[in-house]
Amino acid sequence: MNEIYLRGVRKCFDSGFCLRDVDLRISGGEIFAFIGANGSGKTTTIRNILGLMNPDKGEVKITANDRAATYKDIGITLENETPFEGLTPVEYLDFFLSHYKFNPDKRKGRIENILKYTGLDARKNDRIKDFSKGMKKQLVIAKSLLHVPEIIIMDEPFDGLSPEIRKGVKELLRDFANKGKIVFLSTHNLDEAENFCSSFGIMKNGNFLGKWYISDINTSLENFYFDRTKEQLL
């Protein structure tokens, strides 16, 4: 079983901002949308999930295949992440597979497969420094999915992608979820979250307002989001 579990997670900063007692559970097979305004606490929550930041109180557990997850179990795409520009896509991805100790006999096939899904197979031997911003984003996504992780965490993964590439990446992520993996997407795009994700959570001013399933709301996600965030201000 794969799971992300947070209980009573709190993190405060000298600026006065606090992440307040976040309770969240995400199970394998979910495509989860994490939504909220800039500065609402999404990034702080993600950093606590990834172990890049320790909470002041509370508990964080990341489980992959019924054991504590390691870095090999997690694939990450950051919003403004930049690949190593002096390499080719093949060299870049092979570097990461060697870091993950991926079977050497299967590396070439895995790299070719992921480059095809992310639309970079025709440019696999070109220098990354000559790529457009969108192509670099495609390569970062390829890197995060390359080692077949159990938990995928992505920050605004579809920004800057063409419709064709977006479609291919979504198909790949759906396939991951259908195999019991967790797909966690931080996004501002409510329409995309509603049409692609199975569940969602809302952050507002450091408060986690709750988790819901798309199938359970009887209005658009946009209306639901603004109704909930307005209530939190009252």
Secondary structure, 3 states (H helix, E strand, C coil): CCEEEEEEEEEECCCCCEEEEEEEEEECCCEEEEECCCCCCHHHHHHHHHCCCCCCEEEEEEEECCEECCHHHEEEECCCCCCCCCCCHHHHHHHHHHHCCCCHHHHHHHHHHHHHHCCCHHHCCCCHHHCCHHHHHHHHHHHHHCCCCCEEEEECCCCCCCHHHHHHHHHHHHHHHHCCCEEEEECCCHHHHHHHCCEEEEEECCEEEEEEEHHHCCCCHHHHHHHHHHHHHC
